[in-house]
Amino acid sequence: MSAANSKFISFHSDVSQISRPEKFTFPFYYEPHELALIAMKQLQEYLENQSDLNHNFGLNEEQEGLVIGKMFGVLVVENKAGEVGFLAAFSGKLADSNDHAYFVPPVFDLLDSQGFFRKEEVLINDVTVAISELEKNENYHKAKSDLKEAELTYSTQLQKHKKEIKQGKEDRKQIREKANSELKAEELENLLEELRKQSIKEQYFLKDFNDLNKTKIEALRTELAVFDKQLEDLKEKRKSMSNALQKDIFDSYYFLNSRKEKRSLQSIFQNTIDHKPPAGAGECAAPKLLEFAFEHDFKPLCLGEFWWGASPKSEIRVHKQVYPACRGKCEPILGHMLEGIETDENPMLQNPAENKELEIVFEDDYLIVVNKPAEFLSVPGKNIEDSVYTRMKIKYPDATGPLIVHRLDMSTSGILVLAKDKKVHFHLQKQFIKRNVQKRYVALLDGIVTEDNGTIDLPLRVDLDDRPRQLVCYEHGKRAVTKWEVVERRTNQTLIYFYPITGRTHQLRVHAAHVLGLNAPIIGDDLYGKRESRLHLHAQFLQFTHPITKEAIKIKVDADF
């Protein structure tokens, strides 16, 4: 059996009556086609029953080893005979290997023992061993210890001698003052000469002491510098070898498209912000699947990717749930690989606010409060101009303020405050910054929250490989705090109030979905949960002080869910 045929997986069920997709999947935001859903289910059945993979996905408490969940993908394809089947792949490596019979191989196998990466890696490891041995060298440690001891001894004795010299100077001063009134001229002159000799003697002693110790310390530094230079040279050699190897990988790591056109990983990322590929680029499931399909003349029909296993502590990943391809690592690669293939429309280029109206719930001469619909931008986006800001700018052309005082996520509905002039804007924004504004959100969660109330404190930062998704990160994240209370429990759903203390991006969405938060995503959350008709999160209540009248303004708008 050829390599291509060995990776072509036939459907267990008859799919001949299922219509093939007219366009290929837009990989960064999609609902899987029926064929992709069937293929993913078949792959999941294999994973549940297989005994080939010695990998701990975190699904069996009795299994030993580091728990690592994985993204898996299927690519439904048509072979040369017109038969429909699918290819399967995983992201990264699996069970410490890239080579598994059921799955397509990597585009570039870093684990190939005969490949240049492994050979160069051995040479780099030899340098690393040399660095480690030098860092443990007894003579190196003795040179550092001798220098440290000499510097400490010199510093201690120098302070002691300076103190003695200072005291001697003070003693001579007192002797001179007493002698001026008690001794005759000749005796006084002899005494002053003796005191001058003592002073000169102390100065020469201090100079000799400094010269001797500095010479000794300089010799020790020179001895240590020999070791440090060797260590620096070895580290620079390792760095140079690593950079050269990385460049060779990037230049040798080619990706095909449907027209059999090749582009290296380096050239694909040369026009990105960092001008170089991020770690792990090209090792995700989608590029592996497309590369194998193009190489072996399979026609791609549709794509689907899902998570298998326990969720990482930083991300929110749900077992068996479908996820889009990541943007940071995959978007530039798939941009090349999908050239010449018609894909579904990018929904992020479509205006979600079209035919939606902004309801004004409060207005006076100084400010406006609107009820923003879900899927409506607060301010213009990268690709879409229509927003609360642009609508209000048209409606109030004479407004002098920046208008927008605070923001809501595009998918979140609810109360949004705007200012008509700069002074009002300044005072309102100051209240938000100082957290003098009372805010309450209402959300419907997918799951039962057993406790009645509490506080979530999970620091957040952006996922650099998959913006705008957020990660829980205790090292680099910004503190994010949310108070909450249960309003009502329904059938496998919980209606809840959120009181955000901080205002981080996607704070309520992550705090709801994360296993260390409420472990129950907001219904309709297409980033951290499952997609529905809308995100069931609504800014329901807001109280602030009117900048002009100083009255307490309380606004409440109930959600439509």
C-alpha positions in Angstrom: 0.0 0.0 0.0 1.3 3.4 -0.9 2.0 6.1 1.7 -0.9 8.1 0.4 -3.4 5.2 0.5 -2.2 4.1 4.0 -3.3 7.5 5.4 -6.6 7.7 3.5 -9.2 6.7 6.0 -12.6 5.4 4.7 -15.8 6.4 6.5 -17.4 3.6 8.5 -20.8 4.8 7.4 -22.3 5.5 4.0 -21.8 9.2 3.3 -22.7 9.1 -0.4 -26.0 10.9 0.2 -24.4 13.8 2.0 -23.9 16.8 -0.2 -20.3 17.9 -0.5 -19.4 21.4 0.6 -19.5 24.0 -2.2 -16.5 25.8 -0.7 -13.7 24.8 1.6 -13.8 25.6 5.3 -12.7 29.1 6.4 -10.4 27.7 9.1 -10.5 30.5 11.7 -14.2 30.7 12.3 -16.5 27.9 11.1 -19.3 25.5 11.8 -18.0 22.1 10.8 -19.6 20.5 7.7 -21.5 17.3 8.3 -18.8 15.3 6.7 -16.2 16.8 9.0 -18.4 16.1 12.0 -18.7 12.4 11.0 -14.9 12.2 10.4 -14.2 13.8 13.8 -16.6 11.4 15.5 -14.8 8.4 13.8 -11.4 9.7 14.9 -12.7 10.2 18.4 -13.9 6.6 18.5 -10.4 5.5 17.4 -8.8 7.5 20.2 -11.2 6.0 22.7 -10.4 2.5 21.7 -6.8 2.5 20.5 -3.9 0.9 22.4 -1.2 2.2 20.0 -0.5 5.5 21.8 1.3 5.6 25.1 0.2 9.1 25.9 -1.5 10.5 28.9 -4.4 12.8 27.8 -5.6 13.2 31.4 -8.7 11.2 30.8 -7.7 8.2 33.0 -6.8 9.0 36.6 -4.9 5.8 36.9 -2.6 6.5 34.0 0.9 7.7 34.8 2.9 10.3 33.1 2.6 14.0 32.3 -0.9 15.0 31.3 -0.9 16.7 27.9 -4.2 17.2 26.0 -4.0 17.6 22.2 -5.6 19.3 19.3 -6.6 16.8 16.6 -7.8 17.5 13.1 -9.5 15.8 10.1 -9.4 16.8 6.5 -12.2 15.4 4.4 -10.7 14.7 0.9 -11.5 13.1 -2.4 -8.9 10.8 -3.9 -8.1 10.3 -7.6 -10.8 7.6 -7.8 -13.5 10.0 -6.7 -13.8 8.3 -3.3 -14.5 10.5 -0.2 -12.6 9.8 3.0 -10.5 11.7 5.4 -7.0 12.3 6.7 -6.2 12.7 10.4 -3.5 14.7 12.2 -2.5 15.9 15.7 -0.7 19.1 16.7 2.9 18.9 17.8 4.2 15.5 18.7 2.3 12.6 20.3 3.7 10.1 22.7 7.2 11.6 22.1 6.9 10.8 18.4 5.8 12.2 15.1 5.4 8.8 13.4 2.0 7.1 14.0 0.3 4.8 11.5 -3.2 6.4 11.7 -2.0 10.0 11.2 -0.3 12.0 8.4 3.4 12.7 9.0 4.7 16.2 10.0 5.7 18.6 7.2 9.2 18.6 8.6 10.2 15.9 11.0 12.4 17.3 13.7 12.6 13.9 15.4 14.0 12.1 12.3 17.3 10.5 13.6 18.8 10.8 10.1 17.8 14.4 9.5 20.1 17.4 9.8 18.2 18.7 12.8 19.1 15.7 15.0 22.7 15.7 13.8 23.2 19.4 14.5 21.3 19.0 17.8 23.9 16.4 18.9 26.7 19.0 18.1 24.9 21.7 20.0 24.3 19.3 23.0 28.1 18.6 23.0 28.7 22.4 23.5 26.0 22.4 26.2 27.8 19.6 28.0 31.1 21.5 27.7 29.4 24.6 29.2 28.0 22.5 32.1 31.4 20.8 32.8 33.2 24.2 32.8 30.5 25.7 35.2 31.2 22.7 37.5 35.0 22.9 37.2 36.7 23.0 40.6 39.4 25.4 39.5 36.7 27.7 38.2 34.8 27.7 41.5 38.1 28.2 43.4 39.0 31.2 41.2 35.6 32.7 41.9 35.8 31.9 45.6 39.4 33.2 46.0 38.5 36.5 44.3 35.4 36.9 46.4 37.3 36.2 49.6 40.2 38.6 48.6 37.7 41.4 47.8 35.9 40.9 51.0 39.1 40.8 53.1 40.4 43.9 51.3 37.2 45.8 51.9 37.0 44.8 55.6 40.6 45.7 56.3 40.4 48.9 54.3 37.5 50.1 56.4 39.4 49.2 59.5 42.6 51.1 58.5 40.6 54.1 57.4 38.8 54.2 60.7 42.2 53.9 62.5 43.7 56.7 60.4 40.7 58.9 61.1 41.0 58.3 64.8 44.8 59.0 64.6 44.0 62.3 62.9 41.5 63.2 65.6 44.0 62.3 68.3 46.8 64.4 66.7 44.4 67.4 66.5 43.7 67.2 70.2 47.4 66.8 71.0 48.2 69.9 68.9 45.4 72.0 70.6 46.7 71.0 74.1 50.3 71.5 73.1 49.7 75.1 71.8 48.9 76.3 75.3 51.4 74.1 77.3 54.7 73.7 75.4 57.4 76.2 74.6 58.1 77.1 71.0 61.0 74.6 70.5 59.2 71.7 72.2 56.0 72.5 70.2 58.0 72.5 66.9 59.5 69.1 67.7 56.1 67.7 68.6 54.4 69.1 65.4 57.2 67.5 63.3 56.6 64.1 65.0 52.9 64.4 64.4 53.6 65.2 60.7 55.7 62.1 60.4 53.0 60.0 61.9 50.5 61.4 59.4 52.9 60.7 56.4 53.6 57.2 57.7 49.9 56.4 57.8 49.4 57.8 54.3 52.2 55.7 52.9 50.9 52.6 54.8 47.5 53.1 53.2 48.9 53.5 49.7 51.1 50.4 50.1 48.1 48.5 51.5 45.9 49.5 48.5 48.6 48.8 45.9 49.3 45.4 47.3 45.7 44.3 47.5 44.7 45.7 44.2 47.6 43.9 42.5 46.5 40.6 44.2 42.9 41.1 43.3 43.7 42.1 39.7 45.7 38.8 39.4 42.8 36.8 40.7 40.4 38.6 38.3 42.7 37.8 35.4 42.8 34.2 36.4 38.9 34.1 36.6 38.6 36.0 33.4 40.2 33.1 31.5 37.4 30.8 32.7 34.7 33.4 32.0 36.1 34.0 28.5 36.0 30.3 27.8 32.4 30.1 29.1 31.4 33.2 27.1 32.9 31.8 23.9 31.1 28.4 24.4 27.8 30.1 25.0 28.3 32.4 22.0 29.2 29.3 19.9 26.0 27.5 21.1 23.9 30.6 20.3 25.4 30.9 16.9 24.9 27.2 16.1 21.3 27.4 17.4 20.5 30.4 15.3 22.1 28.8 12.2 20.1 25.6 12.8 16.9 27.6 13.3 17.6 29.4 10.0 18.3 26.1 8.2 15.0 24.7 9.6 13.0 27.8 8.5 14.6 27.7 5.0 14.1 24.0 4.6 10.6 23.9 6.0 8.5 24.2 2.9 4.7 24.3 2.5 2.7 23.5 -0.7 -0.5 24.9 -1.9 -3.1 23.5 -4.3 -0.9 24.7 -7.3 2.1 22.8 -5.9 3.8 26.1 -5.2 6.4 25.9 -2.4 7.1 28.6 0.2 9.5 28.3 3.1 8.5 29.0 6.6 10.8 31.9 6.8 9.4 33.6 3.7 5.8 33.0 4.8 6.5 34.9 8.1 8.8 37.6 6.7 6.0 40.2 6.4 4.5 39.6 9.9 5.2 41.9 12.9 8.1 39.8 14.2 9.4 38.9 10.7 10.1 35.3 11.9 8.0 32.2 12.7 6.9 31.7 16.3 7.9 28.5 18.1 5.9 25.5 16.9 4.8 27.2 13.6 3.8 24.5 11.1 3.3 21.8 13.6 -0.4 22.3 14.0 -2.9 19.8 12.6 -4.3 21.9 9.7 -1.0 22.6 7.9 0.0 18.9 8.3 -3.3 17.8 6.7 -3.2 20.2 3.8 0.5 19.5 3.0 -0.2 15.7 2.8 -3.3 16.3 0.7 -1.5 18.5 -1.8 1.6 16.3 -2.0 -0.5 13.2 -2.8 -3.1 14.9 -5.0 -6.1 14.6 -2.6 -8.7 17.2 -3.1 -9.6 19.0 0.2 -13.3 19.3 0.9 -13.7 20.5 4.5 -11.8 20.7 7.8 -12.5 20.1 11.4 -10.3 20.4 14.6 -11.1 19.4 18.2 -9.5 19.2 21.6 -8.9 15.8 23.1 -8.1 15.4 26.8 -7.8 17.5 29.9 -7.6 21.3 29.6 -4.3 23.0 30.2 -4.2 25.2 33.3 -3.7 28.4 31.3 -6.1 27.9 28.4 -9.7 26.9 28.3 -10.1 23.7 26.2 -13.0 21.3 26.5 -12.7 17.6 25.7 -14.1 16.8 22.2 -15.0 20.5 21.5 -14.4 21.9 18.1 -12.0 24.9 17.8 -10.8 27.0 14.9 -7.1 27.1 13.8 -4.9 29.4 15.8 -4.1 32.7 14.2 -0.5 33.5 15.4 1.1 30.3 14.0 -1.4 29.1 11.4 -2.9 32.2 9.7 0.2 33.1 7.6 0.8 29.5 6.7 -2.7 28.7 5.8 -2.9 32.0 3.9 -0.3 30.5 1.5 -1.6 26.9 1.5 -5.2 27.9 0.7 -4.3 30.1 -2.3 -6.3 29.0 -5.3 -9.0 27.4 -3.1 -12.3 29.1 -2.7 -13.2 29.1 1.0 -16.3 30.1 2.9 -16.6 33.8 3.6 -14.6 35.3 6.5 -17.4 36.3 8.9 -15.0 38.8 10.6 -15.2 40.9 7.4 -19.0 41.1 7.6 -20.7 43.9 9.5 -22.6 42.2 12.4 -24.3 45.5 13.3 -26.1 45.8 9.9 -29.8 46.4 10.3 -29.5 46.8 14.1 -30.6 49.9 15.9 -29.1 51.7 19.0 -31.7 52.3 21.7 -31.1 55.5 23.7 -32.2 54.9 27.3 -31.0 58.2 28.8 -30.0 61.5 27.4 -29.5 65.1 28.5 -27.4 68.0 27.4 -24.2 66.4 28.6 -24.3 62.7 28.1 -26.0 59.7 26.4 -26.6 56.2 27.6 -27.4 53.5 25.0 -28.4 49.9 25.1 -25.8 48.3 22.8 -27.1 45.1 20.9 -25.0 42.0 21.0 -22.5 41.7 18.0 -22.1 45.4 17.7 -18.7 47.1 18.0 -18.2 49.9 20.5 -15.6 51.6 18.4 -14.5 51.0 14.8 -12.6 47.7 14.2 -9.7 46.8 11.9 -12.1 45.7 9.1 -15.4 47.2 10.1 -16.2 50.9 10.6 -19.8 50.6 11.8 -19.9 51.0 15.6 -21.6 52.8 18.5 -19.0 55.6 18.0 -19.6 56.1 14.3 -23.3 56.0 14.7 -23.3 58.5 17.5 -20.8 60.7 15.6 -23.3 61.0 12.8 -26.2 61.5 15.1 -24.4 64.2 17.2 -22.0 66.0 14.8 -21.6 68.9 17.1 -20.4 66.8 20.1 -16.9 67.9 21.1 -16.0 65.0 23.4 -14.3 61.8 22.5 -17.8 60.3 23.0 -16.9 56.8 24.1 -16.3 56.7 27.9 -15.9 52.9 28.3 -16.3 49.9 26.0 -18.2 46.6 25.8 -16.9 43.6 23.9 -18.6 43.3 20.5 -20.5 40.2 21.5 -21.7 41.7 24.8 -24.9 43.7 24.9 -26.0 46.3 27.4 -25.4 49.7 28.9 -22.8 52.0 27.3 -22.2 55.6 28.3 -21.1 58.4 25.9 -20.1 62.0 26.7 -21.0 65.0 24.5 -18.0 67.2 25.5 -14.5 66.8 26.7 -15.1 68.0 30.2 -17.9 65.5 30.8 -15.9 62.8 29.2 -12.9 63.5 31.5 -15.0 63.4 34.7 -16.9 60.2 33.6 -13.8 58.4 32.5 -12.1 59.3 35.8 -15.0 57.6 37.7 -14.4 54.4 35.7 -10.7 54.5 36.2 -11.0 55.0 39.9 -13.7 52.3 40.0 -16.3 54.6 41.5 -18.9 53.3 39.0 -21.2 50.4 40.1 -21.5 47.8 37.4 -23.6 44.6 37.2 -23.7 42.1 34.3 -26.1 39.3 33.9 -25.1 36.1 32.2 -26.5 32.7 31.5 -24.0 29.9 32.0 -23.8 26.5 30.4 -23.8 24.3 33.6 -24.8 24.4 37.2 -22.8 26.6 39.7 -23.3 24.9 43.0 -22.2 27.8 45.3 -24.3 30.9 45.8 -21.7 33.6 45.5 -18.0 34.2 45.6 -15.0 36.0 44.1 -12.8 34.9 41.2 -9.1 36.2 41.1 -7.4 34.9 38.0 -4.7 37.0 36.2 -5.1 37.3 32.5 -2.9 38.0 29.4 -3.5 37.8 25.7 -2.6 34.5 23.9 0.1 35.7 21.6 -0.4 32.8 19.3 -4.2 33.1 19.1 -5.4 36.7 19.6 -7.9 37.8 21.0 -8.1 34.7 23.1 -7.0 35.3 26.7 -4.9 33.0 29.0 -4.7 32.7 32.8 -1.1 33.6 33.5 0.3 34.1 37.0 3.7 35.2 35.7 2.9 37.8 33.1 -0.9 38.3 33.5 -2.6 41.4 34.9 -4.8 40.9 38.0 -8.4 40.3 37.2 -11.1 40.1 39.9 -14.8 39.4 39.6 -17.5 39.0 42.3 -20.5 37.0 41.4 -23.8 35.7 42.8 -26.3 33.1 41.5 -29.7 34.5 40.5 -31.4 31.3 39.4 -30.6 27.7 38.5 -32.4 26.2 35.5 -32.0 22.8 33.7 -28.2 22.6 33.4 -28.0 26.3 33.3 -27.2 29.1 35.8 -28.4 32.7 35.6 -25.8 34.8 37.4 -24.8 38.3 38.3 -21.2 39.4 37.7 -19.7 42.4 39.5 -16.3 43.1 37.8 -13.8 44.8 40.1 -11.2 45.1 37.2 -11.9 45.5 33.5 -9.7 43.1 31.6 -10.4 41.9 28.1 -12.8 38.9 28.1 -12.5 38.9 31.9 -16.1 37.6 32.6 -15.9 35.1 29.8 -12.7 33.5 31.0 -13.7 33.7 34.7 -16.9 31.9 33.9 -15.4 29.2 31.6 -12.0 28.5 33.3 -11.7 25.4 35.5 -10.4 27.5 38.3 -13.2 30.0 37.9 -16.9 28.8 37.6 -16.0 26.0 35.1 -19.2 26.9 33.2 -18.8 29.0 30.0 -21.3 31.7 29.1 -23.8 30.3 26.6 -23.0 31.4 23.1 -19.3 32.1 23.9 -17.6 31.1 20.6 -14.1 31.5 22.1 -14.4 29.7 25.5 -17.5 27.7 25.1 -20.0 26.7 22.4 -21.4 29.0 19.7 -25.1 29.9 19.9 -27.3 32.6 18.4 -25.6 35.1 20.7 -23.4 35.5 23.7 -25.6 35.5 26.8 -23.8 38.3 28.6 -25.4 41.6 29.2 -24.3 44.8 31.0 -27.6 45.2 33.0 -27.0 47.9 35.6 -24.8 51.0 35.9 -24.6 53.7 38.5 -22.4 56.8 38.3 -22.3 60.4 39.4 -23.5 63.0 36.9 -20.4 65.2 36.2 -22.5 68.4 36.1 -25.5 67.9 38.4 -23.6 65.6 40.8 -26.7 63.4 41.0 -26.5 59.7 41.2 -27.6 58.3 37.8 -28.9 54.7 37.9 -29.6 52.9 34.7 -31.0 49.4 34.4 -31.8 47.6 31.2 -32.8 43.9 31.3 -31.4 41.3 29.0 -33.5 39.7 26.3 -32.5 36.2 27.4 
